[in-house]
């Protein structure tokens, strides 16, 4: 089991990422660089990952066909929970996409869902004569919680050959993991989530070793 508490902030998140230019920063001017500093796009404040392996102790004798089929299984899995991405509200204007205005109201909702992930009334498009005042990374997207499970069984064949059967199930409980909401204040879908991560997926495989 591992837990990571981290914080990544900066003026950008990678090569070619130039939020200063997008916000109209002029090198050598009196602009306050603190206005451009915030969580990076890869900042995930909390991450908890657990892996496990369990050898099923039943039917190990291989004395009959039932024990040969039901015995010798090995189960392994991974559980992952991590907090969401930090998002910055923006708005489209005649001079390009600019950061939105934060109006000071509470951002979190007592009850939120994919139709309204945060309080959209807390934001408005900034006037074209100045930058928006919303801090970078003010909105936190959905967290990610998922169980993956794998089962394996080896069958001994004549000679030195073995046949392994494997079943892998991703998102075994078919949990709904939402993607990020729309954070463009001038969009009709502002505050809504329109997609999700993959649902449960299963793959079966055989491996012959000789």
DRENKOL-370415 format. One line per 8 residues: number of its first residue (from 1); for each residue x, y, z of C-alpha. Coordinates in Angstrom, 3 decimals, always signed. Example, Ala and Ser with C-alpha at 12.3 -4.5 7.8 and 13.67 -1.06 7.14 Angstrom:
<pts>
1> +12.300/-4.500/+7.800 | +13.670/-1.060/+7.140 .
</pts>
This chain:
<pts>
1> +0.000/+0.000/+0.000 | +1.309/+3.438/-0.832 | -0.038/+6.914/-0.162 | +1.288/+10.074/-1.775 | +0.596/+13.611/-0.639 | +1.936/+16.051/-3.205 | +1.650/+19.577/-4.467 | +2.887/+20.779/-7.846 .
9> +2.652/+24.466/-8.719 | +4.224/+26.570/-11.417 | +3.805/+28.956/-14.344 | +3.143/+26.077/-16.735 | +2.796/+22.312/-16.902 | +5.183/+21.328/-19.700 | +7.163/+22.295/-22.771 | +5.151/+24.520/-25.082 .
17> +2.686/+25.437/-22.360 | +2.611/+29.237/-22.226 | -0.246/+30.471/-20.016 | +1.521/+33.841/-19.679 | +0.969/+34.607/-23.353 | -2.637/+33.460/-23.170 | -3.242/+35.928/-20.349 | -1.538/+38.803/-22.177 .
25> +1.685/+38.902/-20.105 | +4.283/+41.294/-21.507 | +7.931/+40.503/-20.549 | +9.532/+43.377/-18.687 | +6.220/+44.876/-17.630 | +5.019/+45.419/-14.071 | +2.775/+42.330/-14.170 | +2.717/+40.330/-10.960 .
33> +3.898/+36.803/-11.743 | +2.008/+35.489/-8.701 | -1.155/+35.988/-10.741 | +0.003/+33.237/-13.109 | +1.164/+30.700/-10.496 | -1.095/+27.815/-9.555 | -1.493/+24.031/-9.539 | -0.142/+22.300/-12.618 .
41> -2.385/+20.120/-14.776 | -0.728/+16.971/-13.382 | -1.146/+17.953/-9.727 | -3.066/+15.220/-7.841 | -2.982/+16.140/-4.170 | -3.789/+12.668/-2.813 | -3.106/+9.221/-4.282 | -3.682/+5.901/-2.512 .
49> -2.709/+2.674/-4.299 | -3.034/-0.847/-2.884 | -1.950/-4.064/-4.603 | -2.492/-7.584/-3.340 | -1.936/-11.242/-4.268 | -3.846/-14.162/-2.743 | -3.268/-17.865/-3.379 | -6.547/-19.692/-2.893 .
57> -5.826/-22.459/-0.325 | -8.680/-24.806/-1.294 | -8.591/-27.900/-3.554 | -4.824/-28.168/-3.772 | -4.593/-31.930/-3.874 | -5.370/-32.417/-7.571 | -6.719/-35.826/-6.553 | -9.639/-35.634/-8.940 .
65> -10.955/-33.550/-11.805 | -12.840/-31.111/-9.545 | -9.734/-30.356/-7.484 | -7.636/-30.039/-10.619 | -10.036/-27.408/-11.997 | -10.906/-25.557/-8.789 | -7.537/-25.686/-7.040 | -4.337/-23.719/-7.555 .
73> -5.940/-20.371/-8.383 | -4.071/-17.141/-7.667 | -5.869/-13.828/-7.362 | -4.255/-10.407/-7.551 | -5.581/-6.914/-7.811 | -5.078/-3.197/-7.542 | -7.163/-0.549/-5.833 | -6.574/+3.074/-6.818 .
81> -8.015/+6.239/-5.347 | -6.723/+9.675/-6.251 | -8.077/+13.169/-5.944 | -9.149/+15.185/-8.956 | -7.390/+17.623/-11.247 | -7.351/+21.333/-10.438 | -9.150/+23.324/-13.114 | -9.237/+27.005/-14.016 .
89> -12.482/+28.668/-15.187 | -12.147/+30.568/-18.455 | -14.355/+32.512/-20.849 | -14.328/+33.282/-24.560 | -14.039/+36.948/-25.525 | -13.434/+38.848/-28.744 | -9.721/+39.035/-27.859 | -9.394/+35.306/-27.113 .
97> -9.888/+32.919/-24.220 | -9.296/+34.624/-20.891 | -9.610/+33.610/-17.288 | -13.074/+34.119/-15.817 | -14.061/+36.332/-12.895 | -14.613/+34.757/-9.497 | -17.542/+36.503/-7.777 | -16.737/+35.341/-4.245 .
105> -19.583/+32.864/-3.679 | -19.044/+29.318/-2.402 | -17.765/+26.993/-5.115 | -18.657/+23.646/-3.554 | -22.225/+22.375/-3.526 | -23.911/+20.351/-0.795 | -25.160/+17.988/-3.487 | -23.403/+17.786/-6.827 .
113> -23.676/+15.527/-9.852 | -22.776/+15.483/-13.524 | -25.384/+18.166/-14.270 | -23.810/+20.725/-11.917 | -20.436/+19.798/-10.468 | -19.786/+23.185/-8.852 | -21.636/+26.426/-8.216 | -21.674/+28.029/-11.638 .
121> -23.155/+31.235/-10.176 | -19.780/+31.888/-8.547 | -18.223/+32.807/-11.904 | -18.783/+35.224/-14.764 | -16.970/+36.186/-17.927 | -14.390/+38.909/-17.346 | -14.771/+42.209/-19.187 | -12.551/+42.562/-22.233 .
129> -10.664/+45.496/-20.728 | -8.904/+43.435/-18.042 | -7.946/+39.931/-16.988 | -10.301/+37.749/-14.987 | -9.518/+37.495/-11.279 | -10.193/+33.761/-10.752 | -7.113/+32.013/-9.326 | -5.588/+29.132/-11.249 .
137> -6.843/+25.714/-10.170 | -9.845/+27.031/-8.262 | -12.132/+24.114/-9.240 | -11.351/+20.495/-8.347 | -12.501/+17.800/-10.749 | -13.882/+14.364/-9.803 | -11.665/+11.895/-8.012 | -10.856/+8.447/-9.399 .
145> -11.680/+5.231/-7.526 | -11.280/+1.832/-9.178 | -10.720/-1.859/-8.425 | -8.914/-4.128/-10.908 | -8.848/-7.913/-10.354 | -6.948/-10.731/-12.030 | -7.283/-14.513/-11.620 | -4.751/-17.107/-12.887 .
153> -4.693/-20.883/-12.972 | -1.906/-23.171/-14.272 | -2.712/-26.594/-15.704 | +0.085/-29.173/-15.967 | +0.235/-30.892/-19.354 | +2.164/-34.024/-20.386 | +5.889/-33.503/-20.337 | +7.093/-30.078/-19.172 .
161> +4.312/-28.058/-20.773 | +1.873/-25.923/-18.784 | -1.261/-24.067/-19.810 | -2.198/-20.887/-17.947 | -5.707/-19.468/-17.997 | -6.048/-15.823/-16.992 | -9.033/-13.557/-16.462 | -8.510/-9.809/-16.013 .
169> -11.337/-7.506/-14.968 | -10.784/-3.748/-14.953 | -13.144/-1.597/-12.870 | -14.584/-4.810/-11.487 | -17.420/-3.060/-9.608 | -18.299/-0.998/-12.703 | -18.031/+2.226/-10.740 | -18.856/+5.463/-12.524 .
177> -15.699/+7.582/-12.673 | -16.575/+10.955/-14.163 | -14.287/+13.031/-16.347 | -13.720/+16.740/-15.729 | -16.554/+19.258/-15.983 | -16.776/+22.013/-18.558 | -15.109/+25.112/-17.059 | -15.767/+27.600/-19.889 .
185> -18.134/+30.116/-18.361 | -19.451/+31.224/-21.765 | -20.387/+27.664/-22.816 | -23.898/+26.273/-22.493 | -22.444/+23.187/-20.769 | -20.606/+25.224/-18.117 | -20.351/+23.184/-14.911 | -21.603/+19.972/-16.530 .
193> -19.833/+16.641/-17.061 | -20.598/+14.912/-20.343 | -18.282/+11.864/-20.266 | -16.761/+9.265/-17.973 | -13.825/+6.889/-17.765 | -14.114/+3.344/-19.098 | -16.743/+1.046/-17.545 | -16.000/-2.525/-16.504 .
201> -13.899/-4.405/-19.056 | -12.980/-8.100/-19.059 | -10.346/-9.986/-21.005 | -9.677/-13.748/-21.057 | -6.445/-15.323/-22.238 | -4.540/-18.627/-22.438 | -0.766/-19.042/-22.380 | +0.971/-22.260/-23.387 .
209> +4.511/-22.774/-22.086 | +6.650/-25.703/-23.275 .
</pts>
